[in-house]
């Protein structure tokens, strides 16, 4: 079963302030994948900092992990003791070749539209 319509979060916004069970979408470059633990790590550069998003992949396995490629993930946030939030992936898609600055701009425009609509 797919999660509810997920809100886009930039990788640097996925932190402990995101509520448990919240459905979200994010993206990043696959830097590691551990099949035995069903865990992947996506990274993204923002300003001068490198941000990491831990992803639980048990619901999307098997998948062809291409280290260094960009991935888009949809799932729910789970908070684990002693760790940051982990995204339980429901959809994990390789989007290599995606124009990241254009995606970031589109997300900002979508946020502006929804905030104006709520006013």
N, C-alpha and C positions, 0 to 999 in steps of 0.2 A: 504494500500500500504506500502510495506517495504521500509526502508531507503536505501540509497546507501551503498556500501560496507564500513562498519565502521572500523575505526582504533581502536585498543586496547589502552586504557588509563588505567594506574593504578589508583586506587581510589584517591591516593595522588596527582595525576596530574590533576584531574578534578577541575579546578578553573576558575577564571574570565578571564584568558588568552585564554581559549578555545573559538574560534569564535562562535557567535550566529548561530544556525542552523546546526552546524557541527554534522555529524553522528559519533557516537562512541560506543564502547563496553567497559564495565567495570564489576566489580564483587564486592561482599562484603557480609557481614553477615547482614541479615534483623534484625534490632533492634527495629523498630517500624513501624506500619501501621495504617493509619487513613482512613477507608473506606468512611466516610462522606466527607472528603477533597480530597480523591483520592491521598494521599501522603504516600510514604514509605521512610524510611531512611536506607541506607546501610552503614555499617562501616567496616573499615579495619585497622589493626595495621601495622605501618611501622616505623621501628626504635623504638623510645620511644613514638611516637605520635599516637593518634587515629584519623583517618580521616573519615569524613562523606560525603555521596553523597545523596542529596535529589532527589527523583524520583517521577514524576507525573505518576500515574497509570491508568488514565481514559481510555486509549486505550487498556489496557490489562485486564480490569475487566470483569467479576468477576474472581478472582484467589484465590487459597487456600493459604493464608499467613501462613507460618510456622516460627514464630519468632525464632531467633537463628540459622536458616539454611542459607546456602550460596546460593546466587542468582547471575545469570549472566544476564545482562541487555544490550539491544541494543536500541538506540534511538537518539534523537537530543537534543542539548543543548539549553536551553532558559534562558536568563538572566532576573531576576526580580529585581525591585527596592528594595533596602534595604535588599536583600538576596543575597546569592551566587548563582551560576548557578544551574538550576534545569534540570534534565534529563527527557525528555518526552519519556517514555518507549513505544516501539513498540513490543518488545519481552522481557519477564521477565520469566526466567526459574529457577526453583530450581535445584541446582547442588550439593546437600548435598553429602559429601564423596569425592568431587573433591580434588585432591592433589594441593593445592595452590602454594607451592614452585615450583612444576613442571610446572604449568601454567605460573608463573612469568618467569621462565627460558625459556619457549617456546616463550613468548612474546619478550623477549630480543633477542633470536636467530632470530625471524622473523624480528625484527627491523634491526639487523645487515645485514641480507640477502637483505632486501629492500634498505638499504643505499649503499651496495656494488653494487647492480644492477643499481642504479641511477648514479653511477660514471662512 
